[in-house]
Amino acid sequence: MMDDLKNSKKSQLTQVAQRLESYSDEELTAMYNSIEHKLFEFANFMEAQLAFLYAPFDNEIQHINTESIIKKSLQIEKQIVLPAFTDAKNAINLYKISSYSTDLIKSENGMLEPDTEKCKKINIDDIDIAIIPGLAFDDKGGRIGFGNNFYSKLITRLPETCRKVSLAFDDQLVDQIQMESRKYTVDIIITDKKIIYKI
Protein backbone atom coordinates (compact mmCIF):
# COMPACT_ATOMS: atom_id res chain seq x y z
CA MET A 1 0.00 0.00 0.00
CA MET A 2 2.76 2.45 0.94
CA ASP A 3 4.58 1.64 -2.30
CA ASP A 4 1.43 2.31 -4.31
CA LEU A 5 1.08 5.62 -2.51
CA LYS A 6 4.71 6.53 -3.29
CA ASN A 7 4.40 5.53 -6.95
CA SER A 8 1.13 7.38 -7.41
CA LYS A 9 2.65 10.56 -5.91
CA LYS A 10 5.78 10.16 -8.01
CA SER A 11 3.82 9.94 -11.26
CA GLN A 12 1.70 12.95 -10.25
CA LEU A 13 4.84 15.00 -9.56
CA THR A 14 6.33 13.93 -12.90
CA GLN A 15 3.12 15.03 -14.62
CA VAL A 16 3.22 18.45 -12.88
CA ALA A 17 6.92 18.96 -13.65
CA GLN A 18 6.36 18.17 -17.33
CA ARG A 19 3.48 20.63 -17.55
CA LEU A 20 5.49 23.41 -15.93
CA GLU A 21 8.55 22.76 -18.09
CA SER A 22 6.51 23.74 -21.14
CA TYR A 23 6.29 27.36 -19.97
CA SER A 24 8.83 30.09 -20.61
CA ASP A 25 10.20 32.10 -17.69
CA GLU A 26 8.06 35.04 -18.83
CA GLU A 27 4.90 32.91 -18.74
CA LEU A 28 5.75 31.54 -15.30
CA THR A 29 6.38 35.08 -14.03
CA ALA A 30 3.01 36.27 -15.38
CA MET A 31 1.29 33.29 -13.71
CA TYR A 32 3.13 33.97 -10.46
CA ASN A 33 2.10 37.66 -10.58
CA SER A 34 -1.52 36.62 -10.95
CA ILE A 35 -1.27 34.40 -7.83
CA GLU A 36 0.43 37.15 -5.83
CA HIS A 37 -2.21 39.68 -6.91
CA LYS A 38 -5.01 37.32 -5.79
CA LEU A 39 -3.33 36.77 -2.42
CA PHE A 40 -3.11 40.52 -1.74
CA GLU A 41 -6.80 40.86 -2.60
CA PHE A 42 -7.73 37.89 -0.41
CA ALA A 43 -9.60 39.18 2.66
CA ASN A 44 -8.45 36.33 4.94
CA PHE A 45 -4.84 37.22 4.23
CA MET A 46 -5.22 40.99 4.38
CA GLU A 47 -7.22 40.90 7.62
CA ALA A 48 -5.02 38.34 9.39
CA GLN A 49 -3.07 39.76 12.32
CA LEU A 50 -0.31 37.17 12.16
CA ALA A 51 0.49 35.38 8.90
CA PHE A 52 2.73 32.33 8.60
CA LEU A 53 4.74 32.12 5.37
CA TYR A 54 7.52 29.81 4.26
CA ALA A 55 10.91 31.21 3.32
CA PRO A 56 11.95 30.93 -0.35
CA PHE A 57 13.96 27.81 -1.08
CA ASP A 58 15.65 26.34 -4.13
CA ASN A 59 13.93 23.29 -5.46
CA GLU A 60 14.12 21.63 -8.85
CA ILE A 61 10.36 21.29 -9.08
CA GLN A 62 8.47 24.54 -9.41
CA HIS A 63 6.79 25.87 -6.32
CA ILE A 64 5.70 29.38 -5.55
CA ASN A 65 8.64 31.47 -4.40
CA THR A 66 7.61 33.71 -1.50
CA GLU A 67 10.38 36.33 -1.51
CA SER A 68 8.30 39.06 -3.16
CA ILE A 69 5.21 38.19 -1.05
CA ILE A 70 7.19 38.44 2.21
CA LYS A 71 8.78 41.76 1.19
CA LYS A 72 5.42 43.26 0.13
CA SER A 73 3.75 42.03 3.32
CA LEU A 74 6.43 43.69 5.45
CA GLN A 75 6.05 46.92 3.45
CA ILE A 76 2.37 47.09 4.35
CA GLU A 77 3.37 46.34 7.96
CA LYS A 78 1.84 42.89 8.03
CA GLN A 79 3.13 40.67 10.84
CA ILE A 80 5.00 37.79 9.22
CA VAL A 81 6.12 34.58 10.88
CA LEU A 82 8.60 32.12 9.36
CA PRO A 83 9.78 28.68 10.50
CA ALA A 84 13.22 27.85 11.86
CA PHE A 85 14.26 24.24 11.31
CA THR A 86 17.51 24.33 13.23
CA ASP A 87 16.40 22.67 16.49
CA ALA A 88 15.26 19.13 17.25
CA LYS A 89 13.79 17.12 14.40
CA ASN A 90 10.13 17.40 15.39
CA ALA A 91 10.21 20.88 16.83
CA ILE A 92 8.19 23.53 15.05
CA ASN A 93 9.75 26.87 15.91
CA LEU A 94 8.18 30.02 14.52
CA TYR A 95 9.69 33.50 14.59
CA LYS A 96 8.34 36.90 13.64
CA ILE A 97 10.50 38.87 11.21
CA SER A 98 10.39 42.60 10.58
CA SER A 99 13.04 42.95 7.86
CA TYR A 100 13.75 40.65 4.94
CA SER A 101 17.34 41.83 4.53
CA THR A 102 18.46 41.77 8.17
CA ASP A 103 16.29 39.17 9.95
CA LEU A 104 17.02 36.15 7.75
CA ILE A 105 20.14 33.99 7.76
CA LYS A 106 21.17 30.91 5.78
CA SER A 107 21.02 27.73 7.81
CA GLU A 108 23.48 24.83 7.52
CA ASN A 109 21.30 23.21 4.86
CA GLY A 110 21.20 26.41 2.80
CA MET A 111 17.66 27.38 3.79
CA LEU A 112 16.76 30.95 4.67
CA GLU A 113 15.56 31.11 8.26
CA PRO A 114 14.75 33.76 10.84
CA ASP A 115 17.77 34.76 12.92
CA THR A 116 16.64 33.26 16.24
CA GLU A 117 18.83 35.66 18.20
CA LYS A 118 17.13 38.71 16.69
CA CYS A 119 13.57 37.57 16.10
CA LYS A 120 10.77 37.01 18.56
CA LYS A 121 9.52 33.46 19.01
CA ILE A 122 5.80 33.10 18.31
CA ASN A 123 3.31 30.61 19.69
CA ILE A 124 1.69 28.51 16.94
CA ASP A 125 -1.74 29.15 18.50
CA ASP A 126 -1.48 32.83 17.57
CA ILE A 127 -1.29 32.23 13.80
CA ASP A 128 -4.38 33.48 11.89
CA ILE A 129 -3.46 32.31 8.41
CA ALA A 130 -0.77 29.92 7.21
CA ILE A 131 0.60 29.75 3.67
CA ILE A 132 1.61 26.11 3.18
CA PRO A 133 3.95 25.10 0.34
CA GLY A 134 3.51 22.00 -1.78
CA LEU A 135 4.40 20.42 -5.11
CA ALA A 136 0.95 19.24 -6.19
CA PHE A 137 -2.64 19.66 -4.95
CA ASP A 138 -6.16 18.38 -5.53
CA ASP A 139 -9.49 20.20 -5.15
CA LYS A 140 -10.16 18.50 -1.81
CA GLY A 141 -7.18 20.30 -0.28
CA GLY A 142 -4.87 17.29 -0.63
CA ARG A 143 -1.21 18.14 -1.12
CA ILE A 144 2.07 16.46 -1.93
CA GLY A 145 4.83 18.02 0.15
CA PHE A 146 8.59 17.73 0.15
CA GLY A 147 8.90 14.41 1.92
CA ASN A 148 10.11 15.76 5.27
CA ASN A 149 6.61 15.91 6.84
CA PHE A 150 7.37 19.27 8.46
CA TYR A 151 4.37 20.99 6.93
CA SER A 152 2.04 18.02 7.45
CA LYS A 153 2.89 18.20 11.15
CA LEU A 154 2.46 21.97 11.13
CA ILE A 155 -1.02 21.67 9.55
CA THR A 156 -2.20 19.37 12.36
CA ARG A 157 -0.85 21.69 15.06
CA LEU A 158 -2.24 24.97 13.76
CA PRO A 159 -5.29 26.29 15.64
CA GLU A 160 -8.77 25.35 14.33
CA THR A 161 -9.44 29.00 13.49
CA CYS A 162 -6.34 29.31 11.31
CA ARG A 163 -6.93 29.33 7.55
CA LYS A 164 -4.53 26.98 5.77
CA VAL A 165 -3.87 28.31 2.29
CA SER A 166 -1.61 27.08 -0.51
CA LEU A 167 -0.39 29.03 -3.52
CA ALA A 168 0.04 27.02 -6.71
CA PHE A 169 0.19 27.24 -10.47
CA ASP A 170 -3.04 25.89 -11.95
CA ASP A 171 -0.92 23.16 -13.57
CA GLN A 172 0.03 21.87 -10.12
CA LEU A 173 -3.53 20.62 -9.65
CA VAL A 174 -4.01 16.89 -10.16
CA ASP A 175 -7.10 14.66 -10.06
CA GLN A 176 -6.80 13.10 -6.66
CA ILE A 177 -3.94 12.81 -4.23
CA GLN A 178 -3.93 9.64 -2.13
CA MET A 179 -3.46 10.83 1.43
CA GLU A 180 -3.00 8.79 4.55
CA SER A 181 -5.31 11.18 6.40
CA ARG A 182 -7.55 14.12 5.54
CA LYS A 183 -6.22 15.96 8.58
CA TYR A 184 -3.23 16.99 6.45
CA THR A 185 -5.29 18.95 3.91
CA VAL A 186 -5.31 22.70 3.28
CA ASP A 187 -8.53 24.78 3.23
CA ILE A 188 -7.93 27.00 0.22
CA ILE A 189 -5.71 26.92 -2.89
CA ILE A 190 -5.01 30.14 -4.78
CA THR A 191 -3.86 29.51 -8.37
CA ASP A 192 -3.14 31.81 -11.29
CA LYS A 193 -6.64 31.02 -12.61
CA LYS A 194 -8.90 30.54 -9.61
CA ILE A 195 -9.40 30.22 -5.87
CA ILE A 196 -10.42 26.74 -4.73
CA TYR A 197 -12.22 26.19 -1.46
CA LYS A 198 -11.82 22.65 -0.20
CA ILE A 199 -14.80 20.49 -1.13
C-alpha positions in Angstrom: 0.0 0.0 0.0 2.8 2.5 0.9 4.6 1.6 -2.3 1.4 2.3 -4.3 1.1 5.6 -2.5 4.7 6.5 -3.3 4.4 5.5 -7.0 1.1 7.4 -7.4 2.6 10.6 -5.9 5.8 10.2 -8.0 3.8 9.9 -11.3 1.7 13.0 -10.3 4.8 15.0 -9.6 6.3 13.9 -12.9 3.1 15.0 -14.6 3.2 18.4 -12.9 6.9 19.0 -13.6 6.4 18.2 -17.3 3.5 20.6 -17.6 5.5 23.4 -15.9 8.5 22.8 -18.1 6.5 23.7 -21.1 6.3 27.4 -20.0 8.8 30.1 -20.6 10.2 32.1 -17.7 8.1 35.0 -18.8 4.9 32.9 -18.7 5.7 31.5 -15.3 6.4 35.1 -14.0 3.0 36.3 -15.4 1.3 33.3 -13.7 3.1 34.0 -10.5 2.1 37.7 -10.6 -1.5 36.6 -11.0 -1.3 34.4 -7.8 0.4 37.1 -5.8 -2.2 39.7 -6.9 -5.0 37.3 -5.8 -3.3 36.8 -2.4 -3.1 40.5 -1.7 -6.8 40.9 -2.6 -7.7 37.9 -0.4 -9.6 39.2 2.7 -8.5 36.3 4.9 -4.8 37.2 4.2 -5.2 41.0 4.4 -7.2 40.9 7.6 -5.0 38.3 9.4 -3.1 39.8 12.3 -0.3 37.2 12.2 0.5 35.4 8.9 2.7 32.3 8.6 4.7 32.1 5.4 7.5 29.8 4.3 10.9 31.2 3.3 11.9 30.9 -0.4 14.0 27.8 -1.1 15.6 26.3 -4.1 13.9 23.3 -5.5 14.1 21.6 -8.8 10.4 21.3 -9.1 8.5 24.5 -9.4 6.8 25.9 -6.3 5.7 29.4 -5.5 8.6 31.5 -4.4 7.6 33.7 -1.5 10.4 36.3 -1.5 8.3 39.1 -3.2 5.2 38.2 -1.0 7.2 38.4 2.2 8.8 41.8 1.2 5.4 43.3 0.1 3.7 42.0 3.3 6.4 43.7 5.5 6.0 46.9 3.4 2.4 47.1 4.4 3.4 46.3 8.0 1.8 42.9 8.0 3.1 40.7 10.8 5.0 37.8 9.2 6.1 34.6 10.9 8.6 32.1 9.4 9.8 28.7 10.5 13.2 27.9 11.9 14.3 24.2 11.3 17.5 24.3 13.2 16.4 22.7 16.5 15.3 19.1 17.2 13.8 17.1 14.4 10.1 17.4 15.4 10.2 20.9 16.8 8.2 23.5 15.1 9.7 26.9 15.9 8.2 30.0 14.5 9.7 33.5 14.6 8.3 36.9 13.6 10.5 38.9 11.2 10.4 42.6 10.6 13.0 43.0 7.9 13.8 40.6 4.9 17.3 41.8 4.5 18.5 41.8 8.2 16.3 39.2 10.0 17.0 36.1 7.8 20.1 34.0 7.8 21.2 30.9 5.8 21.0 27.7 7.8 23.5 24.8 7.5 21.3 23.2 4.9 21.2 26.4 2.8 17.7 27.4 3.8 16.8 31.0 4.7 15.6 31.1 8.3 14.8 33.8 10.8 17.8 34.8 12.9 16.6 33.3 16.2 18.8 35.7 18.2 17.1 38.7 16.7 13.6 37.6 16.1 10.8 37.0 18.6 9.5 33.5 19.0 5.8 33.1 18.3 3.3 30.6 19.7 1.7 28.5 16.9 -1.7 29.1 18.5 -1.5 32.8 17.6 -1.3 32.2 13.8 -4.4 33.5 11.9 -3.5 32.3 8.4 -0.8 29.9 7.2 0.6 29.7 3.7 1.6 26.1 3.2 3.9 25.1 0.3 3.5 22.0 -1.8 4.4 20.4 -5.1 1.0 19.2 -6.2 -2.6 19.7 -4.9 -6.2 18.4 -5.5 -9.5 20.2 -5.1 -10.2 18.5 -1.8 -7.2 20.3 -0.3 -4.9 17.3 -0.6 -1.2 18.1 -1.1 2.1 16.5 -1.9 4.8 18.0 0.2 8.6 17.7 0.1 8.9 14.4 1.9 10.1 15.8 5.3 6.6 15.9 6.8 7.4 19.3 8.5 4.4 21.0 6.9 2.0 18.0 7.4 2.9 18.2 11.2 2.5 22.0 11.1 -1.0 21.7 9.6 -2.2 19.4 12.4 -0.8 21.7 15.1 -2.2 25.0 13.8 -5.3 26.3 15.6 -8.8 25.3 14.3 -9.4 29.0 13.5 -6.3 29.3 11.3 -6.9 29.3 7.6 -4.5 27.0 5.8 -3.9 28.3 2.3 -1.6 27.1 -0.5 -0.4 29.0 -3.5 0.0 27.0 -6.7 0.2 27.2 -10.5 -3.0 25.9 -11.9 -0.9 23.2 -13.6 0.0 21.9 -10.1 -3.5 20.6 -9.7 -4.0 16.9 -10.2 -7.1 14.7 -10.1 -6.8 13.1 -6.7 -3.9 12.8 -4.2 -3.9 9.6 -2.1 -3.5 10.8 1.4 -3.0 8.8 4.6 -5.3 11.2 6.4 -7.6 14.1 5.5 -6.2 16.0 8.6 -3.2 17.0 6.4 -5.3 19.0 3.9 -5.3 22.7 3.3 -8.5 24.8 3.2 -7.9 27.0 0.2 -5.7 26.9 -2.9 -5.0 30.1 -4.8 -3.9 29.5 -8.4 -3.1 31.8 -11.3 -6.6 31.0 -12.6 -8.9 30.5 -9.6 -9.4 30.2 -5.9 -10.4 26.7 -4.7 -12.2 26.2 -1.5 -11.8 22.6 -0.2 -14.8 20.5 -1.1 
